[in-house]
Amino acid sequence: MITSFDTLVPPFDTYQDLQHYYDLAVKIKAQKILELGVGTYGVSTYAWIHACHETGGKVTSVDIEEKKHLFNDPCWEFIKSDDMALNPLELSPPYDIVFIDTSHTYDHTLAELKRFSPMVRPGGYLIMHDTCYPPVYEAITEFLCRNSIGEFNEIMVTQKSPRTTIYRRNE
Ligand SMILES: C[S@@+](CC[C@H](N)C(=O)[O-])C[C@H]1O[C@@H](n2cnc3c(N)ncnc32)[C@H](O)[C@@H]1O
């Protein structure tokens, strides 16, 4: 059991939320996790992979840039693609968790929410990183609070900037 990710990964902005990612995935015994946005070092990916070691699940990560070299782990699958251009055949919804941490632009985040939030299973979780950035927050407000009213409930916002917000899909 990993108890302190901050001793294991450099202090990038995501690291402070890693324990929440890990704990949630383990708690719900996540079998399928979809991650959009791996980044330079795969900080969030690291937490998802470690959770899947506990749950026996699998993480599928998507990034527009090549990231395959970052991990060599049987729990991890990497797809190099613009997420909005992903071939649906490469995905296997529904997912227990969909995690979004990519461009942080308004239009792209809104498009991601429209495409990927329906892939969260009922009772599963949509996790948005960097929700203190106005374009991300405004896209979430537009989609979850206007287009998809009542479908997802906010269950947690991490304290430190740039913040992760966790939503649970209704059963
Ligand atoms: C902020 S970083 C992700 C950080 C990562 N989650 C972490 O914890 O280390 C954003 C990533 O999104 C990727 N990205 C940006 N636009 C994308 C798109 N349209 N489709 C897929 N990935 C994209 C970038 O290449 C970059 O690696």
The ligand as a Gaussian input file, in Angstrom:
#p B3LYP/6-31G(d) Opt

LIG

0 1
 C       -0.880000      18.718000     -18.058000
 S       -0.237000      17.417000     -19.031000
 C       -0.845000      15.966000     -18.213000
 C       -0.212000      15.751000     -16.883000
 C       -0.401000      14.356000     -16.317000
 N       -1.788000      14.015000     -16.112000
 C        0.381000      14.208000     -15.058000
 O       -0.204000      14.044000     -13.972000
 O        1.607000      14.231000     -15.137000
 C       -1.265000      17.506000     -20.466000
 C       -1.017000      16.416000     -21.494000
 O       -2.137000      16.431000     -22.384000
 C       -1.683000      16.121000     -23.663000
 N       -2.673000      16.611000     -24.626000
 C       -2.942000      17.892000     -24.979000
 N       -3.900000      17.944000     -25.888000
 C       -4.284000      16.658000     -26.119000
 C       -5.255000      16.050000     -26.965000
 N       -6.019000      16.779000     -27.793000
 N       -5.386000      14.710000     -26.939000
 C       -4.602000      13.955000     -26.129000
 N       -3.655000      14.473000     -25.311000
 C       -3.497000      15.817000     -25.315000
 C       -0.316000      16.810000     -23.766000
 O        0.489000      16.203000     -24.759000
 C        0.227000      16.613000     -22.355000
 O        1.042000      15.451000     -22.278000

